[in-house]
Amino acid sequence: MVFVYASLLLLLNLACWTSTLLMVPGNWMMVVLAAMYAYLLPQQYEPRLSWTIVGIALALAILGEILEFAAGAAGAATKGGSRKGAFFSLVGAFAGSIAGAIIGIPIPIVGSVVAAIAGGAVGAFLGAYIGESERLHAERVEIGKGALLGRLLGIGGKMTVGLIILVIISVNSYFDIGTS
């Protein structure tokens, strides 16, 4: 029975991981699911998800947030962007990710994911461009490009960290790897 529960946890975590593309806190949701699983799994079931792995997943989720924020902020800042531009870039990335996922590309599942990434990047560009309204067009374009690149690098870093979280939780929920 434990493998049914572990498989359900894996499927839910996969959904959480992919939701990160839509700027949903998927890594944090995986940590919460892992903690619930570790706490609620009946004592007689083996293998168990260790609290050590839950703690590592928590630390990785924090790292993912730092990576995403730092890359996004650095992208616009390296081109001279202001806080206002960074804020608009974040809002644009959120709106673009949602719009991209809804509109999608006519390829099942993959199309929506690609469109969400592209929409978020374009939204970051447009947000930074609009947020820097007092600057010249050429400066605004450069800041927008920086925001776009920062968004792509940030989501890539966060998704990579999320994949690590997904793997360590899944492996530990299926196999006893010696942690308690």
ZIGIMO-V148313 format. One record per pair of residues at least 6 apart in sequence whose C-alpha atoms are under 8 Angstrom apart, sorted by the first residue. I is the first residue (numbers start at 1). J is the second residue. If there is no record, write none. Layout:
BEGIN
i=[I:I]
j=[J:J]
END
This chain:
BEGIN
i=[1:2:2:2:3:6:6:6:9:9:9:9:10:10:12:13:13:13:13:14:15:16:16:16:16:16:17:17:17:17:17:17:17:18:19:19:20:20:20:21:21:21:21:21:21:22:22:22:22:22:22:23:23:26:27:27:27:27:28:28:30:30:31:31:31:31:34:34:34:35:35:37:38:38:38:38:41:46:47:47:47:47:47:48:48:48:48:49:49:49:50:50:50:51:52:52:53:53:53:53:54:57:57:57:60:60:60:61:61:61:63:64:64:64:64:64:65:67:67:67:68:68:68:68:68:68:69:70:71:71:71:71:72:72:72:72:72:72:72:73:73:73:74:74:74:75:75:75:75:75:75:75:75:76:76:76:76:76:76:76:76:76:76:77:77:78:78:79:79:79:79:80:81:81:81:82:84:84:85:85:85:85:85:85:86:86:86:86:87:87:87:88:88:88:88:88:89:89:89:89:89:89:89:89:89:89:90:90:91:91:91:92:92:92:92:92:92:92:92:93:93:93:93:93:93:93:93:93:94:94:95:95:95:96:96:96:96:96:96:96:96:97:97:97:97:97:97:97:97:98:98:98:99:99:100:100:100:100:100:100:100:100:101:101:101:101:101:102:103:103:104:104:104:104:104:104:105:105:105:105:117:120:121:121:121:121:121:122:123:124:124:124:124:125:125:125:125:125:125:125:126:127:128:128:128:128:129:129:129:129:130:132:133]
j=[45:45:46:47:174:170:173:174:33:34:37:170:166:170:30:29:30:33:166:166:26:25:26:27:29:30:26:27:30:159:162:163:166:26:25:26:26:27:159:97:113:116:117:155:159:94:97:98:101:116:117:94:97:162:61:64:162:165:58:61:165:166:54:57:58:61:49:54:169:51:54:49:48:49:50:51:48:176:172:173:174:175:176:172:173:174:176:169:172:173:172:179:180:180:179:180:168:169:172:179:169:165:168:169:161:162:165:161:162:165:161:157:158:159:161:162:158:154:157:158:151:153:154:155:157:158:154:154:150:151:153:154:86:147:149:150:151:153:154:86:147:150:146:147:150:143:145:146:147:148:149:150:151:82:85:86:128:143:144:145:146:147:150:143:146:143:146:139:142:143:146:143:128:132:143:132:131:132:127:128:129:130:131:132:127:128:131:147:127:128:131:124:127:128:130:131:123:124:125:126:127:128:129:131:144:147:124:127:123:124:127:120:122:123:124:125:126:127:128:119:120:121:122:123:124:125:127:151:120:123:119:120:123:116:118:119:120:121:122:123:124:115:116:117:118:119:120:121:123:116:119:120:116:119:112:114:115:116:117:118:119:120:112:113:115:116:119:112:112:115:111:112:113:114:115:116:111:112:114:115:152:151:147:148:149:151:152:148:148:144:147:148:151:141:143:144:145:146:147:148:144:144:140:143:144:147:140:141:143:144:140:140:140]
END
